[in-house]
């Protein structure tokens, strides 16, 4: 399988105050360790779901492959239970970032092909374990050693046991999105796991890559995709709270813009975030701009930055946990929880462990798990 991708990000809503940015937003740490070698690679982009099960940051053709695999896996592992597309998305997120940056053809073929580090024991990229070639270069392009291939980063030797034709071209190709997703589903299902059981899901992921860090990383993405895959249940939410949530939810899919958005709606942003991302020319929202817009619908004026917004309404201490949040609450995240001056992000809680979130540059407004951001710093109840 593939090796790790690590990213620690901090982006701000806008404005640096006394050298402390009110930052929107931080990506979860990714640190998957290969079953064979420890490899460190480039930055990992974030994941999340915009609305109703459509993943904003997953190429549509890849998500189609994940869903198709769910439909087909029962033919190959009839006793498997609980396979669903967020499980495959969690694996593919860590292994290849959903093949983002590649061209994915209508038939699922991915170009250029995705290759892992050559596992020849050279030490390059953390590679210290040599694996003898098993496919004569058929899948990994070299007969000198093995390397992981495709969006799910299968070793050729593993692919020989799980590879199936999913797109009807009579070839089981790990470089094809459909075939690779089905192979991953078969591998996770084993001899017939019940993946609705957390213990069996963990065992399946651990088998995929024998590292507890990898398991925790993949589970984090699975939980984020799962939490956001359904529209929130707002049938018991009424009045001004419902107005706020409807306003926030109506902006799903709108681009993140550094410094963008205000009480009147989306707007172009400014330059530049701590990571150098500019909102100039991007009409949308950052985290605090979205909060301003949603609450303005019920006549509540909020300060511009997340740290200042924490001072409005009834403060909900972080020590009470996320279970203390109610629909309509602002939910905060800080670099140093307990110190409101370090709050870098704000979301709008909708209930059920989910929030409307404008996470960071390069994403869109979407539903996320409240655990999608690091440094939970409590909330504020304005209604």
C-alpha positions, 0 to 999 in steps of 0.5 A, spaced: 500 500 500 502 507 499 505 511 505 504 517 508 501 524 507 502 529 512 499 536 512 498 541 518 495 547 515 493 554 519 489 559 515 485 565 517 479 568 517 482 575 516 486 580 520 492 579 524 491 582 531 497 583 535 500 577 531 495 572 533 491 570 527 483 569 527 485 563 523 480 559 518 482 553 518 486 547 519 486 540 516 487 534 520 494 531 521 495 525 516 500 520 518 499 514 515 505 509 515 506 503 510 505 496 512 512 495 509 516 502 509 515 509 512 515 514 507 513 521 507 510 525 501 508 531 499 502 536 502 495 532 503 489 536 501 483 536 505 476 532 504 469 534 506 462 534 503 458 539 500 451 537 501 447 530 500 452 526 499 456 529 494 463 530 495 465 537 494 473 535 494 472 528 490 472 528 483 465 526 480 468 520 476 472 518 482 466 518 487 462 514 481 467 509 482 466 508 489 459 508 489 459 503 483 464 498 487 459 498 493 454 496 488 458 490 485 462 488 491 456 483 493 458 479 487 465 477 489 464 477 497 457 475 498 457 475 506 460 482 506 456 487 510 456 495 511 460 497 505 459 504 503 462 509 499 465 513 505 469 507 507 473 507 500 473 515 500 477 515 506 482 510 503 483 513 497 483 520 500 489 518 504 492 514 499 492 518 493 488 524 495 482 521 490 487 522 484 486 529 484 491 532 479 490 527 474 485 526 468 480 521 469 477 518 463 470 516 462 471 509 462 475 510 469 482 510 466 487 515 470 493 518 467 498 520 468 498 513 472 500 514 480 506 510 482 509 510 489 516 510 491 520 504 488 521 499 494 528 497 493 531 499 500 535 505 497 532 509 503 529 514 498 523 517 501 524 513 507 524 506 503 528 502 507 525 495 505 526 492 499 520 488 495 522 483 490 518 484 483 512 480 482 509 483 476 515 484 471 513 491 471 506 490 468 503 494 473 508 498 476 512 500 470 519 496 473 522 489 474 527 492 478 523 492 485 515 493 487 512 499 488 504 501 489 500 503 484 493 507 482 489 511 486 488 506 492 496 504 492 496 497 491 502 493 491 502 488 484 502 482 489 496 484 493 492 486 486 493 479 483 489 477 489 483 482 489 483 485 482 477 485 478 474 488 472 469 493 474 468 497 468 467 491 463 473 492 459 475 485 461 481 487 464 482 488 472 487 494 472 489 498 478 490 504 474 483 504 473 478 508 478 472 503 477 477 497 478 481 499 483 475 501 487 472 495 487 479 491 489 479 496 495 472 494 497 473 486 496 480 487 500 476 491 506 471 486 506 475 480 507 472 473 507 465 477 509 466 482 514 461 486 517 463 493 516 458 496 520 461 494 526 467 499 528 471 493 531 471 490 524 472 496 520 478 498 524 481 491 522 479 491 515 483 498 515 489 495 519 489 489 514 490 494 508 496 498 512 498 495 518 499 502 522 494 504 528 496 511 525 494 509 518 487 506 521 486 513 525 487 517 519 483 513 515 477 513 520 477 520 521 476 521 513 471 516 513 467 519 519 467 526 516 464 523 509 459 519 513 457 525 518 456 530 512 453 525 507 446 526 509 442 533 510 441 535 517 434 533 520 431 540 521 424 538 522 424 540 530 428 546 529 424 552 528 423 560 529 430 564 528 434 558 529 431 555 523 432 561 519 440 562 521 441 554 519 437 555 512 441 561 510 448 557 512 446 551 508 443 555 502 451 557 501 453 550 500 458 549 494 460 557 494 467 557 494 471 559 500 474 566 499 480 569 504 476 575 507 470 574 503 463 574 505 459 579 510 452 580 512 450 582 505 452 575 502 458 572 499 463 577 496 470 577 493 476 576 499 483 579 500 490 577 500 493 573 503 492 568 508 498 565 512 499 560 507 499 565 501 492 564 499 489 570 496 481 571 496 482 576 491 478 574 485 474 569 489 467 571 490 465 567 496 465 566 504 471 565 509 468 562 516 467 568 520 464 571 513 459 566 513 457 566 520 456 574 519 451 572 513 447 567 517 446 571 523 444 577 519 438 574 517 435 574 524 438 581 525 444 579 529 450 583 527 457 579 529 464 582 529 468 580 523 473 575 526 472 568 529 475 570 536 471 576 537 465 572 535 466 568 541 465 574 545 457 574 543 452 571 546 452 565 552 459 562 552 459 554 552 465 552 555 469 547 551 470 542 557 462 541 556 464 537 550 460 538 543 454 534 546 453 541 549 452 544 543 445 546 540 442 547 533 444 554 531 450 555 536 457 558 533 462 552 534 469 555 535 476 552 534 483 555 537 490 554 537 490 554 544 483 552 547 482 556 553 485 562 550 479 565 546 485 570 543 487 564 539 481 562 536 482 561 528 475 558 526 468 558 527 462 554 524 455 553 525 452 547 529 446 544 525 445 538 530 447 531 530 455 532 530 455 536 524 456 544 522 456 548 516 463 549 515 467 554 510 474 550 512 480 553 508 482 556 501 481 551 495 474 548 498 467 550 499 462 551 504 459 545 506 457 540 511 462 537 516 463 533 522 464 538 528 471 533 529 473 536 522 477 541 525 482 541 531 482 544 537 475 545 539 474 551 543 467 551 545 461 555 542 456 561 543 449 561 544 446 567 540 439 565 540 
